[in-house]
Amino acid sequence: MNSFNNPIFLLKVLKSYFFEINRLRRLNDEKLRKYQDKRLRKMVKFAYTVPLYHDKYKKEGVHPEDIRGISDINKLPMISKHDFKKYYPDGIVSSKVNKNKLIEITTSGTTGKSLSIYVDMFDIIAGLFGYVRSIREHGIDWRKDKITIIADFAPHTVESGYIHKGIQPRFSSKLFFKNLQWLNTNDPPEKVIEQINKFKPVFIGGYVGMLGHLALLKEKGFGKDISPKVIATTGSPLTNSLKEFLIKSFDATIFQSYGSTESGSIAFECKNGNYHVMSDLVYLEYLKEGRPVESGEAGKILLTKLYGIGTPIIRYDAINDIVAPSKKTCSCGLSGELIDRIYGRDDISLYSPDGRVILPASFGEIFSKVLYELKTNKLKDAIIIQHSLKKIELQVVIDEKQRNIGPSVEKIFSVLRQGLKEKLGKNVEIITKEVKKIDREKPRVIQKLDMKKLKITGYA
Ligand SMILES: [Zn+2]
């Protein structure tokens, strides 16, 4: 029987909907911490039935009984991508769970290194609830309002796993998500904007790059009937100038949503513009050279997922995002931790000759200038190769249909070269090159530096 026709499954989903969606409003910080403690104990106990965790914990001499709550979390060893690969496939699921009932998902190819983990149907629902919660905080009712989600439906992605392999095959009624339009971010922006124009959503969620393209098309007179109240961006940090551009083009509220393949929703910006962690779903640690960072200081995140019966994620060190936590409080009424700033992934970074790390948020800034300053979306794809501290190569794909419209290719190159020089230093040689095609499975930044010899002095 398909899960969505199963009354017990449906009851479980509805029950969790009412309990989970409001948890960050229902529980105060103290109660939330107790809830986290309870969830962590459960997850560690469950992880002990998973060969990967069982072996790691045994080797470390730690037993589930030793973990009473979050304050004991650092007794547990960290888990790396390598651990998951080594134990894949049977060693990353619990001996108590029938693997055939789980759905395999693969992490995205932005870094070129893919990784498979398992989730169950309920995991997927809980992940979606996290998203529903964030849009509710901005006044959107997913049962009444029309919602457009522009997801990455390339065959290997998490969205394909969630929607095509997870939800759609189990869909028999229109009970759920009848106001929902799913679009593919790999389609041309011209096609996407036409579909949105017909649907007329109140809310649009999508990747930063695609939304930038749509904003530009809107400015050029496409999508006349599109007037959403709220837009949520995801994928990479939104730069201030691109945010302004989105607000101007769509006349909508913009907020950022932050998540990962491994865990689903992690955090989102509330109405006050503060980043709230979904503290009932995930627990984050922030480390710099192995020690926890201070409030406002950037560190690499260590992720623990507090729910699910698929592959457990406990002290996972391979999200590779640089994030600064915040000890400040927000007046919006949500409980849980706050994030000061999300810098982006450090495994797709560039390095300046003086040892500063240039994170994706910075070169996102450079590329978005082509959109909002030069007003063109003829730049179809790009890849950066760092040959040495003094030599960077930029390869771009130009949209043939637009080659002779708007600013010249050379003008675009010069804006990109100048932007990179501003970030990296004027003594760095920037080579720009036009190519026919870029392999999407490859990382967006190819790093040829010997990382062992590199001395990091800070973040730009
Ligand atoms: Zn808030």
Residues whose N, C-alpha, C, O or C-beta is under 5 A from the ligand:
A	BS01	ZN	C270 N272 N274 C330 C332
